[in-house]
């Protein structure tokens, strides 16, 4: 693991839309992050999905930070980012909103890298149906 996070954990106030979503609707951001982690090329993802609902249910038990910790670990492993499970645990428990915003911004950065690496793709050829 040699990569660093593209944004600091404390760089959670910009952009404003991501910041507000992380602070006010954390379950939606968690759901979107989960979906985008499955397919990093996605620039947008669904906010309401099974992971979003699971996050809400875990929140009622005070365990949403556990889901965030596991998702953060998955993201680190997928992109080779330095860190530890202990760090993931502390950040997810003590500063969940900043953690969600950092993960979302990391997925944005990874999606941009993926699109830049894929280059130009020619559109599909037009096909006329037989008469």
ZIKA-V565884 format. One record per pair of residues at least 24 apart in sequence whose ideal C-beta (glycine too) atoms are under 8 Angstrom apart, sorted by the first residue. I is the first residue (numbers start at 1). J is the second residue. D is the distance in whole Angstrom. If there is no record, write none. Layout:
i=I j=J d=D
i=I j=J d=D
//
This chain:
i=1 j=76 d=7
i=1 j=80 d=5
i=1 j=81 d=6
i=1 j=82 d=5
i=1 j=83 d=7
i=2 j=80 d=6
i=2 j=82 d=7
i=3 j=79 d=6
i=3 j=80 d=5
i=3 j=81 d=5
i=3 j=82 d=7
i=4 j=81 d=7
i=4 j=82 d=6
i=5 j=81 d=6
i=5 j=102 d=6
i=5 j=106 d=6
i=6 j=105 d=7
i=6 j=106 d=6
i=6 j=109 d=4
i=7 j=102 d=6
i=7 j=105 d=5
i=7 j=106 d=7
i=7 j=109 d=8
i=8 j=102 d=8
i=9 j=91 d=6
i=9 j=95 d=7
i=9 j=98 d=5
i=9 j=99 d=7
i=9 j=102 d=5
i=10 j=98 d=7
i=11 j=102 d=7
i=11 j=105 d=8
i=12 j=97 d=7
i=12 j=98 d=4
i=12 j=101 d=4
i=12 j=102 d=7
i=18 j=101 d=6
i=18 j=104 d=6
i=18 j=105 d=7
i=19 j=101 d=6
i=21 j=104 d=8
i=22 j=97 d=5
i=22 j=98 d=8
i=22 j=100 d=4
i=22 j=101 d=4
i=22 j=104 d=7
i=23 j=97 d=5
i=26 j=55 d=7
i=26 j=64 d=7
i=26 j=96 d=7
i=26 j=97 d=6
i=26 j=100 d=6
i=27 j=52 d=5
i=27 j=53 d=8
i=27 j=55 d=4
i=27 j=56 d=5
i=27 j=59 d=7
i=27 j=64 d=8
i=28 j=52 d=6
i=29 j=100 d=5
i=29 j=101 d=8
i=29 j=104 d=6
i=30 j=55 d=4
i=30 j=64 d=8
i=30 j=67 d=7
i=30 j=68 d=7
i=30 j=71 d=7
i=30 j=100 d=6
i=31 j=55 d=7
i=32 j=104 d=7
i=33 j=71 d=6
i=33 j=75 d=8
i=33 j=100 d=7
i=33 j=103 d=5
i=33 j=104 d=6
i=33 j=107 d=6
i=34 j=71 d=6
i=36 j=107 d=5
i=36 j=111 d=7
i=37 j=71 d=7
i=37 j=74 d=6
i=37 j=75 d=6
i=37 j=78 d=7
i=37 j=107 d=7
i=40 j=78 d=8
i=40 j=107 d=7
i=40 j=110 d=5
i=40 j=111 d=6
i=40 j=114 d=6
i=41 j=111 d=6
i=41 j=114 d=5
i=41 j=115 d=7
i=41 j=118 d=8
i=42 j=111 d=7
i=43 j=108 d=8
i=43 j=111 d=5
i=43 j=115 d=8
i=64 j=96 d=7
i=65 j=89 d=8
i=65 j=92 d=5
i=65 j=93 d=4
i=65 j=96 d=6
i=66 j=92 d=8
i=68 j=92 d=4
i=68 j=96 d=6
i=68 j=99 d=6
i=68 j=100 d=7
i=69 j=93 d=7
i=71 j=103 d=7
i=72 j=99 d=6
i=72 j=103 d=6
i=75 j=103 d=6
i=75 j=106 d=6
i=75 j=107 d=7
i=79 j=106 d=7
i=79 j=110 d=6
i=81 j=106 d=7
//
